[in-house]
Amino acid sequence: MRNVECGMWNEECEMRNVNYALCIALFALCIGYCTAGFAQEVKVEFFTPGIVHVVKGQPTKSLVVIAQPEEVAVARKGNSWTSSELTVRQDAKGNLTFLTAKGKVLLREKGCDVAEVSQTFTLDKDEAIYGLGTIQNGKMNRRGEKKRMEQSNLEDFQSVVQSIKGWGIYWENYSPTLFEDNANGMTFNSEAGEGIDYYFMYGGSADGVIAQMRHLSGNVPMFPLWTYGFWQSKERYKTAAETESIVDKYRELQVPLDGIIQDWQYWGSNYLWNAMDFLAEDFAKGPQMIKNVHDKHAHFMISIWASFGPQTQQFRELDEKGLLLPIETWPQSGLSHIWPPRMDYPSGVKVYDAFSPEARAIYWRYLKKLYDYGTDAWWMDSTDPDFFNPRESDYGHKVYGGTWRSQRNAFPLETVRGIYQSQRQSADTQPLSPNSSKRVFIMTRSSFAGQQHYGSNMWSGDVASSWDMLRKQVPAGLSFSLTGNPNFNTDIGGFFCGAYNTRGSGSAPRNPQFQELYVRWMQYGLFCPVFRSHGADAPREIWQFGKKGEPVYDAIEKMIRLRYRLIPYLYSTAWQVTSANESYLRPLFSDFADDRKVWNTTDEFMFGRSILAAPIVDPQYTGEKIIKEDAMTGWDKKEEGERSKEEGKRSKEEGERSKEKGKMTDWSASRTAVKYLPKGALWYDFWTNKAYKGGQSITIETSFDRVPMFVRAGSILPLGPEMQYVGEKPWDNLEMRIYPGADGHFTLYEDEGDGYNYEKGVYTTIDFHWNNKTRTLYISDRKGEYPGMINNRRFTIVLPDGTTTSVDYDGKSKSVNL
């Protein structure tokens, strides 16, 4: 049986081959026999030579893909179509096989059911697959995984999976989707849709697949330079004066800080939920607070939500237009001070229809008040959004573009996109406004595919304060990065720490068990694109853990200061993320895919191209406290907080033991840890400069105040000056550490630090090349310019053996023999 339209397309394609010696990208493959047993037309489109779009039935109206298909030269031979990079072959049953242009099989379809929106693929027996999202199970490899993918507090899904073989799939469907890999194959099965729609991408490597995904959905815009400094937050600062005082205290202690965050309820009661203004009496001077924060050389982020209380202006306007959803969300009660919620006083809070352009415009029109006050960044909480006690009628509710079920997982994408596009448009229409020079920076609790294009960074939700959860954050962040979204962070120390309050409310920072966990989490956070301390149940500011000269305080300060020294490396990496589709958090197989020992590594990763991060994720000085954890689908802060308080009360006896143990804890004592170094490189211990050959597990001496980290031979690592805030000191004498053993290259990137002039080419780059054989460092001419750039500077070149050479640089090329 042959579909007539499909047959006509093939005839036209053949005719085009005769006339033009090519078959353009779009063609129809015929007779796709799915498991339902009926003939099904399959439409295949070569988007690029390495990306193929497959549709069976009706395509999804894309919210993610913004690229246009290229005109791709495609040669046909029988039931095979080949570009310069890929071959697509259809068998007698209609299933597709994807091969390299040279004939190596990458992936095979096994069967499909269009009516059930289900597609199964056959994988190799030992083929590792990665991605999907931030699944909190501590694993990297998704083989054997069964997961219903619906956005939630702790787990977020991008529907992107990639293989160690260098291929990836983006499943183009926004409804809750069951992903399952078992003996029958790897299957995507979505709950809504009129057809199967997916993109097959062949990049040849993890980086290649990420590049393909960003080609489809958009690149990663630069964040402001200051966002790579240290952020302080807690749930919550209760007055404007308290928020401002945190900045004052950091400045007094001379501990670096760049961002302060205001959490919820600055608007007043739950009936005024997310009013987007300082309506609470204790925040009456909110606008002045923001100005004062700026005067102290810090920046201000504020919490906003995807829902509104019934007494807000936003609620009334959106409700009149039918742009609110009937789902149950947070907060459930209008009484914020009583727990459990008094449901006889319902809050009436409702989520807005973020899929509607009109609703997004209304959202921004009210948010612009906070923007005009001078707010620098947005903390978009509950962008999953919270969805309690779901009913079938909720899923069937019509939203813009479909139903709540059909659009469900794309909610965070649409609400984040609305802010990003509106802020950029506002800046473009008000070029003389102080805000016009600000890049968009959004921190959000949830993310979908393509969200990297809209100025967003995702944090991993309200995770518990436990070693188990710390261990899970490493693979969660790496998995997220593999979907094309590079910006990830966590609540340093975990969100819920009440179980450690064994000596009274808020006492966790003096509990040795929490102190060790917090310091090690801080050391992991050092490597995240956003370095942010936050949580509930106890304050997290550095002085809560002791004072200068005490080991816990000093260990925290040491990591904060190291973070600032690493910013030239981090910001240059950010440019590679934007311009070359790189990632900050790189699983080891991204660089060492030939080393099978790293395929499932969950406690080590590359931080950029040069640094191997190997954080300590198990206690070495105190016992591990086991805390009940679950992947909460709603926002259960209050409930979990109350559980933590009760556990704290029950733990008085344990607190006394912990107190005695704290007296005996010798934080200065060294410990040991076993770390694996991938083969194919020589590695230097960052702290001792000792060199190790790759391809082996080594036992290293560790200390409380150091995070194990190694630098790859051939690396050129720039270190900046210590400073109290980004921009306090110029980068006019960077330390450039050279690690011999291989040839190396590094590009130092600099720009104005904010604004979007870099998109117009207003930036500079300086290329550094290390010739290992001649032991010569070549420094290129400076390329480009920007206002305020450093014309004359010095580079201090340092080798692992302590050899130091200073080089004066005026923008002209230099070579240095070492």
Disulfide bonds with the S-S distance in Angstrom:
Cys6-Cys30 1.90
Cys13-Cys23 1.94
Cys34-Cys112 1.83
